Amino acid sequence: MTIDELISECTAYDFKLMLEEKRPKSWLKSVSAFANGMGGSLFFGVGNDGVIVGLNDIQAVTEKISSIVKERMDPLPDFEAIPHKVSGLEILEIRVQSGKYSPYYYVGDGQRVAFVRIGDESVQASAEQMVRLVLKGANMTFDSLVTATKIEDSSFNILANTFKQRIQQPWNKKYLQSFGLVTEDGRLTNAGVLFSDDCSMRQSRLYCTRWDGTEKDNAINDSEYYGNILLLLRAAQDFVKANTRKGWEKLPNGKKIKEEYSERAILEGLVNHFIHRDYTVVGGEVHLDIYDDRIALTSPGGMYNGTLIQEQDYREVPSERRNPILADVMAQLDYMEKRGSGLRKIYNATRELDGYNDALHPVFKSSISHFSTTIYRVNEAPDVPIGSPIELTERQTVILNIIKTDVTITSRRLSQKIGVVERTIKRDLADLQKKGLLKRIGGRKAGHWEIEGSNTRLGLSNE
């Protein structure tokens, strides 16, 4: 067996020329990182360049390593000491299992620190990563944590209407508990807060910017949204539609639409970033940046298992969900699949566009703190200017997003949802109608709202 064959069986690995007894942190940080992550192996008797030098007394090294690990690691990780003979030289593999009781700390030198694996490095865990490790050790996720918010103080009209519209089935309040949004005693989980109408989670935010050119220089249009995760998703889709164009190809009997971007790819990208982002980063948000040649999505939190997406085949990335409740609810709403094929769908949907070539394939990148998706424009749009964006206040944007999910909502109910007096809401509604964005159909009691600029009536039932 060769060293290449040995490491091919590892999820992660490090080489150590020898056992450094006086500097145990230099290699125990890898033991900590492997136990806190997907597991991995340390090979003693191998240089950083992969050249095997061997160990003189492998039994003595094994005993010393076992003693140091027991003395300096808390809790004690599961590991095996496995001797190998390669090219006539003896080396020692310390195979560390992925632990169930994280965080696994290195204790020594007046320190008590935990490490995580990022790419091929073992680095000290950040505050957000420590929260995640603690949750993992408790067999919990952020979205499953129970809040103090009571169900009687919350409403889920947006979720209910979205369910009825997309699934074509009646909504049942019992789904709140079966989906994991509400506990048996009527408390909302963090996932429940994110799907509630009056979502108060401050980090549930979206920043959208249309840039002039291919760099972050001058902004043509920008908007900020916050609150309910479904409203953020729709706001992002609307921003993309308002700030991109469709081209066309002349045909003998008419014209053929040539999309700049695949709507399916954009939707998959947005869902991926809202669902798999790290919500423990209180100051973080999802960013949607539109340039002349691409759309870039960025969200807080790298790969959940600490690997780097750019070093892997996106088609073979295992499905590990940071927020399983959010993912399950979005799957119930038919926004995504449970088997985790979003990246592949983004690639395939883009590749199906007319004018696609391999230089325009989507790009996925991750770091210790962020994940990004870049989708390149495939077709040249017609040489006509994008219409000047209509200026809306943040409150008016929220009003439109609420109306999209409940076209029969009253000004009084809007004022209660948004937290401003009714006359302010009426003034905003009048302004939106004046700008041609909103239309009232029917009377005050039996009528409904229609969002202008769409051929599809946004009517929803009142069940």
C-alpha positions as CSV (number, residue, x, y, z in Angstrom):
1,M,0.0,0.0,0.0
2,T,1.2,3.5,-0.9
3,I,0.6,6.8,1.0
4,D,-1.7,7.9,-1.8
5,E,-3.8,4.8,-1.3
6,L,-4.0,5.5,2.5
7,I,-5.1,9.1,2.2
8,S,-7.6,8.3,-0.5
9,E,-9.7,6.6,2.2
10,C,-9.6,9.7,4.4
11,T,-12.2,12.4,4.7
12,A,-9.4,14.7,5.8
13,Y,-5.8,14.2,6.7
14,D,-2.6,15.8,8.0
15,F,1.1,14.7,7.9
16,K,3.4,15.0,10.8
17,L,7.1,14.3,10.4
18,M,7.4,13.2,14.1
19,L,5.6,13.4,17.4
20,E,6.2,16.8,19.0
21,E,5.8,16.0,22.7
22,K,6.6,19.6,23.9
23,R,4.3,21.2,21.4
24,P,1.2,19.0,21.5
25,K,-1.1,21.8,20.3
26,S,0.6,21.7,16.9
27,W,-1.1,18.3,16.1
28,L,-3.9,18.1,18.7
29,K,-5.6,21.0,16.9
30,S,-6.1,18.6,14.1
31,V,-7.5,15.9,16.4
32,S,-9.9,18.6,17.8
33,A,-10.9,19.7,14.3
34,F,-11.5,16.1,13.0
35,A,-13.6,15.2,16.0
36,N,-15.6,18.4,15.7
37,G,-16.1,17.8,11.9
38,M,-16.3,14.8,9.6
39,G,-13.4,12.9,11.1
40,G,-9.9,12.5,9.6
41,S,-6.5,11.0,10.1
42,L,-3.1,12.1,11.3
43,F,-0.1,10.3,9.7
44,F,3.1,10.4,11.9
45,G,6.3,9.7,10.1
46,V,5.4,11.6,6.9
47,G,6.6,15.0,5.9
48,N,4.3,17.9,4.7
49,D,5.3,17.1,1.2
50,G,4.1,13.5,1.5
51,V,7.6,12.0,1.7
52,I,7.7,9.1,4.1
53,V,10.6,9.1,6.6
54,G,9.1,6.5,9.1
55,L,9.2,6.2,12.9
56,N,11.9,4.5,14.9
57,D,9.8,3.1,17.7
58,I,6.2,3.1,16.6
59,Q,5.0,1.4,19.9
60,A,6.5,4.1,22.1
61,V,5.0,6.8,19.8
62,T,1.6,5.2,20.0
63,E,1.6,5.0,23.8
64,K,2.8,8.7,24.1
65,I,0.1,9.9,21.7
66,S,-2.6,8.0,23.6
67,S,-1.4,9.5,26.9
68,I,-1.3,13.1,25.5
69,V,-4.7,12.9,23.9
70,K,-6.3,11.6,27.2
71,E,-4.5,14.4,29.1
72,R,-5.1,17.4,26.7
73,M,-8.5,16.7,25.0
74,D,-11.9,17.3,26.6
75,P,-14.1,15.4,26.0
76,L,-12.0,12.4,24.9
77,P,-12.6,11.8,21.2
78,D,-12.9,8.3,19.7
79,F,-9.7,7.4,17.8
80,E,-7.7,4.4,16.6
81,A,-3.9,4.0,16.4
82,I,-3.2,2.1,13.2
83,P,0.4,1.2,12.2
84,H,1.3,0.9,8.5
85,K,4.4,-0.2,6.6
86,V,5.0,1.7,3.4
87,S,8.1,1.2,1.2
88,G,9.6,-0.7,4.1
89,L,9.1,2.2,6.6
90,E,6.7,2.2,9.5
91,I,4.3,5.1,9.9
92,L,1.4,5.6,12.4
93,E,-2.1,6.6,11.5
94,I,-4.3,8.2,14.2
95,R,-7.8,7.9,12.8
96,V,-10.2,10.3,14.6
97,Q,-13.9,9.6,14.4
98,S,-16.5,12.4,13.9
99,G,-17.7,13.0,17.5
100,K,-21.2,13.2,18.9
101,Y,-20.4,15.3,21.9
102,S,-18.9,18.4,20.4
103,P,-17.2,20.8,21.1
104,Y,-14.0,18.8,21.5
105,Y,-11.5,21.1,23.2
106,Y,-7.7,21.3,23.3
107,V,-6.8,22.0,27.0
108,G,-3.4,23.3,27.8
109,D,-1.0,26.3,28.0
110,G,-3.7,28.1,29.9
111,Q,-6.1,27.7,27.0
112,R,-9.3,25.8,26.3
113,V,-10.0,26.1,22.6
114,A,-11.9,24.1,19.9
115,F,-10.8,23.8,16.3
116,V,-12.6,23.2,13.1
117,R,-11.6,22.1,9.7
118,I,-11.6,24.6,6.8
119,G,-10.2,23.1,3.6
120,D,-6.9,21.4,4.5
121,E,-6.4,23.6,7.6
122,S,-7.4,23.2,11.3
123,V,-8.3,26.7,12.6
124,Q,-9.7,28.0,15.9
125,A,-13.5,28.0,15.9
126,S,-15.2,31.4,15.7
127,A,-18.0,32.4,18.0
128,E,-20.6,31.4,15.5
129,Q,-18.9,28.1,14.9
130,M,-18.8,27.4,18.6
131,V,-22.6,27.9,18.8
132,R,-23.0,25.4,16.0
133,L,-20.7,22.9,17.7
134,V,-22.6,23.2,21.0
135,L,-25.9,22.7,19.1
136,K,-24.4,19.7,17.3
137,G,-23.3,18.2,20.7
138,A,-26.8,18.6,22.0
139,N,-28.2,17.0,18.8
140,M,-30.0,20.2,17.9
141,T,-29.9,22.8,15.2
142,F,-30.5,26.6,15.3
143,D,-33.9,26.4,13.5
144,S,-35.1,23.8,16.1
145,L,-34.4,26.0,19.2
146,V,-37.6,26.9,21.0
147,T,-38.3,30.6,21.5
148,A,-40.4,32.5,24.0
149,T,-42.9,33.6,21.3
150,K,-46.4,32.1,21.7
151,I,-48.5,30.8,18.9
152,E,-51.5,33.0,20.0
153,D,-49.3,36.1,19.5
154,S,-48.3,35.0,15.9
155,S,-50.0,34.5,12.6
156,F,-49.0,32.4,9.5
157,N,-51.2,33.8,6.7
158,I,-48.3,34.1,4.4
159,L,-47.3,30.5,4.9
160,A,-50.9,29.3,4.6
161,N,-51.6,31.2,1.4
162,T,-48.3,30.1,-0.1
163,F,-49.1,26.4,0.7
164,K,-52.5,26.7,-0.9
165,Q,-51.2,28.4,-3.9
166,R,-48.3,26.1,-4.6
167,I,-49.6,22.8,-3.4
168,Q,-53.3,23.3,-4.4
169,Q,-54.4,21.9,-1.1
170,P,-56.2,23.4,1.9
171,W,-54.0,24.6,4.8
172,N,-54.4,23.0,8.2
173,K,-53.1,24.6,11.4
174,K,-51.9,21.2,12.5
175,Y,-49.1,21.5,10.0
176,L,-47.4,24.1,12.2
177,Q,-46.5,21.4,14.7
178,S,-45.9,18.6,12.3
179,F,-43.5,20.8,10.3
180,G,-41.6,21.7,13.5
181,L,-42.6,25.3,13.6
182,V,-44.5,25.1,16.9
183,T,-44.0,22.9,19.9
184,E,-46.7,20.9,21.7
185,D,-47.0,23.6,24.3
186,G,-47.5,26.4,21.7
187,R,-44.1,27.9,21.5
188,L,-42.5,28.9,18.2
189,T,-39.2,27.5,17.2
190,N,-36.7,29.7,15.4
191,A,-38.0,28.2,12.2
192,G,-41.5,29.1,13.2
193,V,-40.4,32.7,13.8
194,L,-38.8,32.8,10.3
195,F,-42.1,31.7,8.7
196,S,-44.4,33.8,10.9
197,D,-46.0,36.9,9.4
198,D,-44.4,39.3,11.9
199,C,-40.9,37.7,11.8
200,S,-38.8,39.5,14.4
201,M,-35.5,37.8,13.7
202,R,-33.2,40.7,13.0
203,Q,-30.7,38.7,10.9
204,S,-33.4,37.6,8.5
205,R,-32.6,40.3,6.0
206,L,-31.9,40.7,2.3
207,Y,-29.8,43.4,0.5
208,C,-30.4,43.8,-3.2
209,T,-28.2,46.0,-5.5
210,R,-28.1,46.6,-9.2
211,W,-24.6,47.8,-10.1
212,D,-23.6,49.9,-13.1
213,G,-21.1,47.7,-14.9
214,T,-19.2,44.6,-13.7
215,E,-17.8,45.9,-10.4
216,K,-19.2,47.4,-7.2
217,D,-18.8,51.0,-8.2
218,N,-22.0,52.9,-8.8
219,A,-25.4,51.5,-7.8
220,I,-28.3,52.0,-10.2
221,N,-30.9,50.5,-7.8
222,D,-30.8,49.1,-4.3
223,S,-33.4,47.8,-1.8
224,E,-33.3,46.3,1.7
225,Y,-35.8,43.8,3.0
226,Y,-36.3,42.0,6.3
227,G,-38.7,39.6,8.0
228,N,-40.6,36.6,6.8
229,I,-38.4,34.2,4.8
230,L,-41.1,33.7,2.1
231,L,-41.4,37.5,1.6
232,L,-37.7,37.8,1.3
233,L,-37.7,35.1,-1.4
234,R,-40.4,36.9,-3.4
235,A,-38.8,40.3,-3.0
236,A,-35.5,38.8,-4.4
237,Q,-37.3,37.3,-7.4
238,D,-39.1,40.6,-8.0
239,F,-35.8,42.5,-7.8
240,V,-34.2,40.2,-10.3
241,K,-37.2,40.6,-12.8
242,A,-37.1,44.4,-12.4
243,N,-33.4,44.7,-13.0
244,T,-32.7,42.2,-15.8
245,R,-34.0,42.0,-19.4
246,K,-35.0,39.5,-22.0
247,G,-33.7,39.5,-25.5
248,W,-35.3,38.0,-28.6
249,E,-34.4,36.4,-31.9
250,K,-36.3,37.4,-35.0
251,L,-38.1,34.5,-36.7
252,P,-40.0,34.4,-40.0
253,N,-43.3,34.1,-38.1
254,G,-42.5,36.3,-35.0
255,K,-39.8,36.3,-32.4
256,K,-38.2,33.9,-29.9
257,I,-37.5,35.0,-26.4
258,K,-33.9,34.6,-25.3
259,E,-33.5,34.8,-21.5
260,E,-30.5,36.3,-19.9
261,Y,-30.8,34.0,-17.0
262,S,-32.8,30.9,-16.2
263,E,-35.6,31.7,-13.7
264,R,-35.3,28.2,-12.4
265,A,-31.6,28.7,-11.7
266,I,-32.2,32.0,-9.9
267,L,-34.9,30.5,-7.8
268,E,-32.8,27.5,-6.8
269,G,-29.9,29.8,-5.9
270,L,-32.1,32.0,-3.8
271,V,-33.8,29.1,-1.9
272,N,-30.3,27.6,-1.3
273,H,-29.0,30.8,0.3
274,F,-32.0,31.5,2.4
275,I,-32.3,27.9,3.7
276,H,-28.7,26.9,4.2
277,R,-27.3,30.2,5.5
278,D,-26.0,30.5,9.1
279,Y,-28.6,32.3,11.1
280,T,-26.3,32.3,14.2
281,V,-24.5,35.2,12.6
282,V,-26.7,38.0,14.0
283,G,-25.2,40.7,11.8
284,G,-25.3,38.7,8.6
285,E,-27.7,38.8,5.7
286,V,-28.2,37.5,2.2
287,H,-26.8,39.7,-0.6
288,L,-28.2,39.8,-4.1
289,D,-25.9,41.7,-6.5
290,I,-26.7,42.2,-10.1
291,Y,-24.0,43.2,-12.5
292,D,-24.0,43.7,-16.3
293,D,-22.6,40.2,-16.8
294,R,-23.7,38.2,-13.8
295,I,-25.9,37.7,-10.7
296,A,-24.0,37.0,-7.4
297,L,-25.6,35.6,-4.3
298,T,-23.8,35.6,-1.0
299,S,-24.9,34.4,2.5
300,P,-23.2,34.0,5.9
301,G,-21.9,30.6,6.7
302,G,-19.6,28.3,4.7
303,M,-20.2,24.6,4.0
304,Y,-21.8,23.0,7.0
305,N,-19.1,20.3,7.2
306,G,-16.3,22.8,6.9
307,T,-15.1,21.7,3.5
308,L,-14.7,24.1,0.5
309,I,-17.2,23.7,-2.3
310,Q,-14.7,24.9,-4.9
311,E,-12.5,21.9,-4.1
312,Q,-15.3,19.4,-4.8
313,D,-17.4,18.2,-7.6
314,Y,-20.7,20.0,-6.9
315,R,-22.5,16.9,-8.3
316,E,-21.1,14.7,-5.5
317,V,-21.4,17.0,-2.5
318,P,-23.2,15.1,0.3
319,S,-26.4,16.7,1.5
320,E,-25.8,18.1,5.0
321,R,-28.4,20.5,6.1
322,R,-27.6,23.3,8.6
323,N,-31.3,24.1,9.0
324,P,-33.3,20.9,8.4
325,I,-36.6,22.3,9.5
326,L,-36.4,25.2,7.1
327,A,-35.4,22.8,4.4
328,D,-38.3,20.4,5.1
329,V,-40.8,23.2,5.0
330,M,-39.5,24.5,1.7
331,A,-39.7,21.0,0.4
332,Q,-43.3,20.8,1.5
333,L,-43.9,24.0,-0.4
334,D,-42.3,22.5,-3.5
335,Y,-39.5,25.0,-3.5
336,M,-36.8,22.4,-3.2
337,E,-36.1,18.7,-3.0
338,K,-35.1,16.9,0.2
339,R,-32.2,15.1,-1.5
340,G,-30.2,18.2,-1.9
341,S,-29.8,18.7,-5.7
342,G,-30.0,22.5,-5.8
343,L,-26.5,23.1,-7.1
344,R,-26.9,20.6,-9.9
345,K,-30.2,22.2,-10.8
346,I,-28.6,25.6,-11.0
347,Y,-26.0,24.3,-13.4
348,N,-28.4,22.3,-15.5
349,A,-31.0,25.0,-15.8
350,T,-28.3,27.5,-17.0
351,R,-26.9,25.0,-19.4
352,E,-30.3,24.6,-21.1
353,L,-30.5,28.2,-22.2
354,D,-29.9,29.1,-25.8
355,G,-26.4,30.7,-26.2
356,Y,-24.9,28.8,-23.3
357,N,-21.2,27.7,-23.5
358,D,-18.9,26.2,-20.9
359,A,-17.3,29.5,-20.1
360,L,-20.6,30.7,-18.6
361,H,-21.1,27.9,-16.1
362,P,-22.2,28.8,-12.6
363,V,-19.5,29.2,-10.0
364,F,-19.8,28.1,-6.4
365,K,-17.4,29.2,-3.7
366,S,-17.2,28.9,0.1
367,S,-14.9,30.1,2.9
368,I,-14.9,29.8,6.6
369,S,-17.6,32.5,6.8
370,H,-19.5,32.8,3.5
371,F,-21.0,30.9,0.6
372,S,-21.5,32.4,-2.8
373,T,-23.2,31.5,-6.1
374,T,-22.4,33.3,-9.3
375,I,-24.7,32.9,-12.3
376,Y,-23.5,34.4,-15.6
377,R,-25.6,36.1,-18.1
378,V,-26.0,33.9,-21.2
379,N,-27.6,36.1,-23.8
380,E,-27.2,39.6,-24.9
381,A,-30.3,41.7,-24.1
382,P,-31.8,44.0,-26.7
383,D,-30.1,47.4,-27.0
384,V,-32.8,49.3,-25.1
385,P,-32.4,50.9,-21.7
386,I,-33.9,49.3,-18.5
387,G,-36.8,51.4,-17.3
388,S,-35.9,53.7,-14.5
389,P,-36.8,52.0,-11.3
390,I,-39.8,53.3,-9.4
391,E,-38.7,54.7,-6.1
392,L,-40.5,53.0,-3.2
393,T,-40.1,53.4,0.5
394,E,-39.2,50.4,2.6
395,R,-42.7,50.4,4.0
396,Q,-44.3,50.4,0.6
397,T,-42.2,47.5,-0.5
398,V,-43.4,45.6,2.6
399,I,-47.0,46.5,1.8
400,L,-46.7,45.1,-1.8
401,N,-45.1,41.9,-0.5
402,I,-47.9,41.4,2.0
403,I,-50.6,42.0,-0.6
404,K,-49.1,39.4,-2.8
405,T,-49.9,36.8,-0.2
406,D,-53.3,38.2,0.8
407,V,-55.0,40.2,-1.9
408,T,-58.1,40.8,0.3
409,I,-56.2,42.3,3.2
410,T,-57.6,45.6,4.6
411,S,-55.8,48.8,5.5
412,R,-56.5,48.2,9.1
413,R,-55.0,44.8,9.1
414,L,-52.0,46.2,7.2
415,S,-51.5,48.8,9.9
416,Q,-51.6,46.1,12.6
417,K,-49.0,43.9,10.7
418,I,-46.6,46.8,10.0
419,G,-47.1,48.7,13.2
420,V,-48.1,52.1,11.9
421,V,-51.4,54.0,12.1
422,E,-54.0,53.3,9.5
423,R,-54.0,56.7,7.9
424,T,-50.3,56.2,7.0
425,I,-51.1,52.9,5.3
426,K,-54.0,54.5,3.4
427,R,-51.6,57.2,2.2
428,D,-49.1,54.6,1.0
429,L,-51.9,52.6,-0.8
430,A,-53.0,55.7,-2.6
431,D,-49.4,56.5,-3.6
432,L,-48.9,52.9,-4.9
433,Q,-52.1,53.2,-7.0
434,K,-50.9,56.6,-8.3
435,K,-47.6,55.0,-9.4
436,G,-49.5,52.3,-11.3
437,L,-48.3,49.5,-9.1
438,L,-51.5,48.7,-7.3
439,K,-55.2,48.5,-8.4
440,R,-58.3,48.0,-6.3
441,I,-60.9,45.7,-7.8
442,G,-64.4,45.8,-6.3
443,G,-65.6,47.5,-3.1
444,R,-64.2,47.9,0.4
445,K,-65.8,44.7,1.8
446,A,-65.9,42.3,-1.2
447,G,-63.1,43.6,-3.3
448,H,-59.4,42.7,-3.6
449,W,-56.1,44.1,-4.7
450,E,-54.2,43.4,-7.9
451,I,-50.5,44.0,-8.4
452,E,-50.1,45.8,-11.7
453,G,-47.5,44.8,-14.3
454,S,-48.5,41.1,-14.2
455,N,-50.7,39.1,-16.6
456,T,-51.6,36.7,-13.7
457,R,-54.2,37.7,-11.2
458,L,-52.9,37.3,-7.7
459,G,-56.2,36.2,-6.2
460,L,-56.0,33.8,-3.3
461,S,-58.9,32.1,-1.5
462,N,-59.9,33.2,2.0
463,E,-60.0,29.7,3.5
